[in-house]
Amino acid sequence: MANITTMIEWFNTHPTLVFALVIWSLIWKGLALWKSAELRQKYWFIALLILNTFGILEIIYIFLIARRYKVEVVEN
């Protein structure tokens, strides 16, 4: 219980930092989800959607995993 109280106090004393972390995470999550949807990788999409790693998993996915794949455009 003391840990939760300490965390709440920290959030109350550093609202700008918390806001910056939320924006940072949302940007990377959005980019990674867009890329995984574009590549039709549903398991990566689900993992990126559920897990919250403050952008770490998303950055790894974008720069290491997704670069191995290319999107093929089929024109009718």
C-alpha positions as CSV (number, residue, x, y, z in Angstrom):
1,M,0.0,0.0,0.0
2,A,2.9,2.3,0.7
3,N,4.2,1.8,-2.8
4,I,0.9,2.9,-4.3
5,T,0.8,6.0,-2.2
6,T,4.4,6.9,-3.1
7,M,3.6,6.4,-6.8
8,I,0.5,8.6,-6.6
9,E,2.6,11.3,-4.8
10,W,5.2,11.1,-7.5
11,F,2.6,11.5,-10.3
12,N,1.1,14.5,-8.5
13,T,4.5,16.2,-8.2
14,H,5.6,15.4,-11.8
15,P,2.6,15.8,-14.0
16,T,4.6,17.1,-17.0
17,L,6.8,14.1,-17.0
18,V,3.9,11.7,-16.8
19,F,2.2,13.6,-19.7
20,A,5.4,13.4,-21.7
21,L,5.7,9.6,-21.1
22,V,2.1,9.1,-22.2
23,I,2.5,11.1,-25.4
24,W,5.9,9.2,-26.1
25,S,4.2,5.9,-25.6
26,L,1.1,6.8,-27.8
27,I,3.3,7.9,-30.7
28,W,5.4,4.8,-30.8
29,K,2.4,2.5,-30.2
30,G,0.5,4.2,-33.0
31,L,3.4,3.8,-35.5
32,A,4.0,0.2,-34.5
33,L,0.3,-0.7,-34.7
34,W,0.0,1.0,-38.1
35,K,3.1,-0.9,-39.4
36,S,1.9,-4.3,-38.1
37,A,-1.5,-3.8,-39.6
38,E,0.0,-2.8,-42.9
39,L,2.1,-5.9,-42.9
40,R,-0.9,-8.0,-41.8
41,Q,0.9,-9.4,-38.8
42,K,-2.0,-10.0,-36.5
43,Y,0.0,-11.6,-33.7
44,W,2.4,-8.6,-33.5
45,F,-0.6,-6.3,-33.6
46,I,-2.2,-8.0,-30.6
47,A,1.0,-8.1,-28.7
48,L,1.7,-4.4,-29.3
49,L,-1.9,-3.5,-28.5
50,I,-1.9,-5.4,-25.1
51,L,1.6,-4.9,-23.8
52,N,2.6,-1.5,-22.5
53,T,6.4,-1.1,-22.5
54,F,6.6,2.7,-22.8
55,G,7.7,2.4,-26.5
56,I,10.5,-0.1,-26.0
57,L,8.8,-3.1,-27.7
58,E,7.3,-0.8,-30.4
59,I,10.8,0.7,-31.3
60,I,12.2,-2.9,-31.4
61,Y,9.4,-4.0,-33.7
62,I,9.6,-1.0,-36.1
63,F,13.4,-0.9,-36.4
64,L,14.3,-4.7,-36.2
65,I,11.3,-6.8,-37.0
66,A,9.2,-4.9,-39.5
67,R,12.2,-3.9,-41.7
68,R,12.6,-7.5,-42.8
69,Y,9.2,-7.4,-44.5
70,K,7.9,-5.5,-47.5
71,V,4.3,-4.6,-48.4
72,E,3.2,-5.9,-51.8
73,V,0.7,-3.7,-53.6
74,V,-1.6,-5.6,-55.9
75,E,-3.4,-3.4,-58.5
76,N,-6.6,-4.6,-60.1
